[in-house]
Amino acid sequence: ALILDVLGLAQQAKVVSEARERAGMSGSRADEAEADGPQALVVLRVGSETRVAVPLSSVARLEELPAETMERSGGHNVVQYRGQIMALLNVCQALNAPPSTSEPEVLQVVVHNIGGRNVGLLVDEIVDLVEEPIVVERVRRRHGIPGTTVLQCRVTDLPSVVHLVSAAHIAPA
């Protein structure tokens, strides 16, 4: 199977570095940015109908892992990943989104590096990679979602990954 290093490709195409320079920040604050120009985003589906997007610049890798690799430790879902134990955050549960009705055979994981450790966002589907200008609206104050936008003609939430990970108490030590 061919595994694409999306972040590496984006950096080589100068998509990520340009977005960071325009925003004037590094990865830890990039998930809370409002950019004037186009921003590279990973569009995700969580639960049965909720769409979210995170900045590509904050993503270390996009992974598909066999569902049987997920284990439990300390009350959290984890997987063995690249020689370490990586905590998984179920984004659907974290956002109280309507759950999907099917059990996946393959886990869709968006890997973030926070504090030198990998944390995986467990999503139902990695929908697309887009580069679009975004206009952030604050429709209503919600836990872990500083804003919402329209991407690909669909309302899409813009969660703060750092906030969600912290609120779930899975932030790496």
NUFITI-197195 format. One record per residue (C-alpha): y, z, x. Coordinates in steps of 0.1 Angstrom, whole numbers, plus 5000, padded with zeros to 4 digits. Layout:
YZX/...
***
This chain:
500050005000/503549925012/505850225014/509550135015/512050365032/514850315006/517350535024/516650365057/517150025041/520350145024/521650275057/520749955075/522549755047/525449995053/525450095016/524950475022/527350515051/530050325033/529650545002/529850855023/532950735042/534650645009/533850984994/534851155027/531851395026/528251445037/525051475017/525351825004/528551744985/527751384977/525951474945/529151604930/531351314940/533551094919/534050774937/536750514930/534550224942/530950134938/528450414945/524750374953/522750574928/519050624920/518550604882/515750834869/514150904835/513251264828/511351354797/510951104769/514550974767/516951134792/518450934820/519951084851/521250944883/521651094918/523550954948/521250754971/523050915000/521551254990/517951124988/515651155017/512750955002/511250824970/507550914967/504650854944/502051124949/498651164932/498951414904/495951614918/497951694949/500251934929/499352304933/500952634923/502452894946/504853174938/505153064902/506352714913/504752374916/504252264952/502651984972/501651955008/504051705022/504451595058/503051915074/504952155051/504752295016/507352124995/508552294963/508852064932/511552104906/510551964872/513951804862/512851764826/512352144823/515452224843/517652024820/515852124788/515151754780/512651644754/509351624773/507251314778/504051304757/501751174784/500351334816/501051124846/498351014871/500950964897/503851204904/507251034908/509151254933/512751224946/512751414979/515951594990/516451785022/518352105015/518852365042/516452185066/513552185041/512351925017/512551984979/511051734955/512551654921/509751574898/510751304873/508951084848/510150754862/512250614890/514050354870/516250164894/518650164924/522150054914/525450024931/528250054905/531650214902/531250524881/533650694858/532651054854/533251204820/532751574811/531351534776/530551904773/529952184797/526252194805/524252394831/523652184862/525351874848/528951844860/529351504844/528051204825/528650824830/527550494817/525150304840/523549974830/525050014795/523250354790/524650704790/523450874821/523851234832/524951314868/523151644877/524151854907/520851874926/521952164947/522852364916/519552284898/517452384929/519452704933/519152794896/515352734897/515152984927/513352734948/516052684974/514452685009/514852995030/
***
